[in-house]
């Protein structure tokens, strides 16, 4: 996962602050209010650029994902303090996936087809990350779970995607992967009307947070396992670059 955004400068010199105060003091109330709204809007745009894949999918990027995972960690620790539960119980599931066919799709059908492939992965990832979804009625989330799921993309040129769900067990995670693959296959069928023969495939790794494990560490472990599994499969297939797809349904680590 790469292409982290550059940090945003939020520090101002005394001269800049003084200049801004003088500027605001010469405005009427309506002008000040309008200026505040404009500043807030610009801050929102900067935040979106810093934390989201604004280039294509508008999913969280790596920076945004880590921030969300840290927020879950804080929430989890508070829950432990209040309810006295053991931290790191298997209530957080990670699905990490690689868009196996991206290079082939780009080379065969062009970048527009590759973008469609990534957008279809992103939109279906968002579906299985949502807490309440008419298309995912078979997935049961305990009512005590307090946070929605998270869908993220690695970076502007990343072909790796992540879905994180809280309040989920092994069976629930398997259901989500099955639903993801089924809906993506439907999207593939639609894409074939425009790009005959195009294939959508995902290499998926699934895992649950281990007892005592931090939320972010679970994600890092899952992503590392995806990379290792892909390399091992390539070796078994005699270095054939088209054979690095993991089995349907993904693998557990």
C-alpha positions in Angstrom: 0.0 0.0 0.0 1.5 3.3 -1.0 1.0 6.8 -2.2 0.4 8.3 1.3 -0.7 12.0 1.1 1.7 14.7 2.3 0.9 16.1 5.7 -1.1 19.3 5.7 0.5 22.4 7.3 -1.7 23.6 10.1 0.8 26.0 11.8 0.7 29.7 11.2 3.2 32.4 12.0 2.3 35.4 14.3 2.4 37.7 11.3 0.0 35.5 9.4 -2.4 35.4 12.4 -2.2 39.2 12.8 -2.8 39.8 9.1 -5.9 37.5 9.2 -7.3 39.3 12.3 -6.9 42.7 10.5 -8.6 41.3 7.5 -11.6 40.0 9.5 -11.9 43.2 11.5 -12.7 45.2 8.4 -15.5 42.9 7.4 -19.2 43.1 8.3 -20.9 40.2 10.1 -22.3 38.7 6.9 -18.9 38.9 5.2 -17.3 37.2 8.3 -19.9 34.5 8.3 -19.3 33.9 4.6 -15.6 33.8 5.0 -15.9 31.2 7.8 -18.0 29.0 5.6 -15.5 29.3 2.8 -12.7 28.3 5.2 -14.6 25.4 6.5 -15.4 24.2 3.0 -11.7 24.4 2.1 -10.8 22.5 5.2 -13.3 19.8 4.2 -11.7 19.5 0.8 -8.2 19.3 2.3 -9.3 16.6 4.7 -11.0 14.6 1.9 -7.8 14.8 -0.2 -5.7 13.7 2.8 -7.9 10.8 3.9 -9.8 9.6 0.8 -8.9 8.2 -2.6 -10.2 11.3 -4.4 -8.5 10.1 -7.7 -11.1 7.4 -8.4 -13.0 5.4 -5.8 -13.6 8.0 -2.9 -13.0 5.2 -0.4 -10.7 5.9 2.5 -7.0 5.8 1.7 -4.3 4.3 3.9 -4.1 7.4 6.1 -7.9 7.5 6.5 -8.1 3.8 7.2 -5.4 4.0 10.0 -7.2 6.9 11.6 -10.5 4.9 11.6 -8.8 1.9 13.0 -7.2 4.0 15.8 -10.7 5.3 16.6 -12.0 1.7 16.8 -9.1 1.0 19.2 -10.1 3.8 21.5 -13.7 2.8 21.4 -12.7 -0.8 22.1 -10.6 0.2 25.1 -13.5 2.3 26.5 -15.8 -0.7 26.1 -13.3 -2.9 28.0 -13.2 -0.4 30.9 -16.9 -0.1 31.1 -18.0 -3.7 30.5 -14.9 -5.5 31.8 -14.5 -7.6 28.6 -11.2 -9.0 27.4 -9.6 -6.7 24.9 -9.0 -8.2 21.5 -11.9 -10.7 21.5 -12.8 -11.9 18.0 -15.2 -9.2 17.2 -13.3 -7.4 14.5 -12.9 -9.0 11.1 -10.5 -8.0 8.3 -10.9 -8.8 4.6 -8.0 -7.7 2.4 -8.3 -8.2 -1.3 -6.1 -7.7 -4.4 -7.5 -6.9 -7.8 -5.7 -9.7 -9.5 -6.7 -8.9 -13.1 -6.0 -5.2 -13.1 -2.8 -5.4 -15.1 -4.3 -7.8 -17.6 -7.5 -5.7 -17.9 -5.5 -2.5 -18.5 -3.3 -4.1 -21.1 -6.2 -5.8 -22.9 -9.1 -3.3 -22.7 -7.4 0.0 -21.7 -7.4 2.1 -18.6 -11.1 3.0 -18.8 -11.9 -0.7 -18.3 -9.3 -0.9 -15.5 -11.0 2.0 -13.8 -14.4 0.4 -14.1 -12.9 -2.8 -12.6 -11.6 -0.8 -9.6 -14.8 1.1 -9.2 -16.9 -2.1 -9.2 -14.6 -3.5 -6.5 -14.8 -0.3 -4.5 -18.6 -0.1 -4.7 -19.1 -3.7 -3.8 -16.6 -3.4 -0.9 -18.7 -0.5 0.4 -21.8 -2.7 0.3 -20.4 -5.4 2.5 -19.0 -2.7 4.9 -22.3 -1.2 5.5 -24.2 -2.1 8.7 -27.7 -2.1 7.2 -28.1 -3.1 3.6 -31.1 -4.7 1.9 -28.7 -6.7 -0.3 -27.0 -8.2 2.7 -29.9 -9.3 4.9 -28.3 -12.7 5.6 -25.4 -11.0 7.5 -26.2 -10.6 11.1 -24.4 -8.0 13.3 -24.9 -8.1 17.1 -27.0 -5.1 18.2 -24.2 -4.3 20.7 -21.8 -3.4 17.9 -21.4 0.3 17.9 -19.4 1.1 14.7 -20.2 0.7 11.0 -17.9 -1.2 8.7 -15.0 0.4 6.9 -14.0 0.1 3.2 -10.6 1.5 2.0 -8.2 1.5 -0.9 -4.5 1.5 -0.5 -3.6 4.6 -2.5 -4.0 6.5 -5.9 -2.4 3.6 -7.8 -3.2 0.7 -5.4 -5.0 -2.4 -6.5 -5.5 -3.6 -2.9 -8.7 -3.1 -0.9 -9.6 -3.5 2.7 -12.9 -4.1 4.5 -13.1 -4.0 8.3 -16.2 -4.9 10.3 -16.7 -4.8 14.0 -19.1 -7.1 15.8 -18.5 -10.0 13.4 -17.5 -13.6 13.8 -15.9 -16.2 11.5 -19.2 -17.2 9.9 -20.2 -13.6 9.4 -16.9 -12.8 7.7 -17.3 -15.8 5.3 -20.8 -14.6 4.4 -19.5 -11.2 3.6 -16.8 -12.6 1.3 -19.3 -14.8 -0.4 -21.6 -11.8 -1.0 -18.8 -9.7 -2.2 -17.7 -12.3 -4.8 -21.3 -12.9 -5.9 -22.1 -9.2 -6.5 -18.7 -8.6 -8.2 -19.5 -11.5 -10.5 -22.8 -9.7 -11.4 -20.8 -6.6 -12.1 -18.4 -8.6 -14.3 -21.4 -9.8 -16.4 -22.5 -6.2 -16.9 -19.0 -5.1 -17.8 -18.7 -7.9 -20.4 -21.4 -6.2 -22.4 -19.0 -3.3 -23.0 -15.7 -5.3 -22.7 -16.4 -8.9 -24.0 -14.3 -11.4 -22.1 -13.3 -9.1 -19.2 -12.7 -11.0 -16.0 -13.0 -9.7 -12.4 -11.1 -11.6 -9.8 -10.0 -11.0 -6.2 -7.4 -12.6 -4.1 -8.8 -12.4 -0.6 -7.4 -13.0 2.9 -9.7 -13.1 5.9 -8.8 -12.9 9.6 -10.2 -12.0 13.0 -8.5 -9.8 15.6 -6.6 -12.0 18.0 -6.9 -11.7 21.8 -4.7 -8.9 23.0 -4.0 -7.6 19.4 -4.4 -4.0 18.6 -6.9 -3.1 15.9 -4.2 -1.7 13.5 -1.9 -4.6 14.1 -4.7 -7.0 12.9 -4.9 -5.1 9.7 -1.1 -5.1 9.2 -1.0 -8.8 9.8 -3.8 -9.4 7.3 -2.2 -7.3 4.6 1.2 -9.0 5.2 -0.5 -12.4 4.9 -2.1 -11.4 1.6 1.3 -10.5 0.1 2.9 -13.8 1.4 0.0 -15.9 0.1 0.3 -14.3 -3.3 4.0 -14.9 -3.5 3.7 -18.5 -2.4 1.0 -19.2 -5.0 3.2 -17.7 -7.7 6.0 -20.0 -6.7 3.8 -23.1 -6.8 2.6 -22.1 -10.3 6.2 -21.9 -11.6 6.4 -18.1 -11.5 3.4 -17.7 -13.9 2.3 -14.1 -13.3 -1.3 -14.9 -14.3 -1.7 -17.6 -11.6 -1.4 -15.6 -8.4 -5.1 -15.6 -7.7 -6.1 -17.2 -4.4 -9.0 -19.7 -4.2 -12.6 -18.5 -4.4 -13.8 -17.5 -0.9 -10.3 -16.4 0.1 -8.1 -18.0 2.8 -8.1 -17.7 6.5 -4.9 -16.6 8.4 
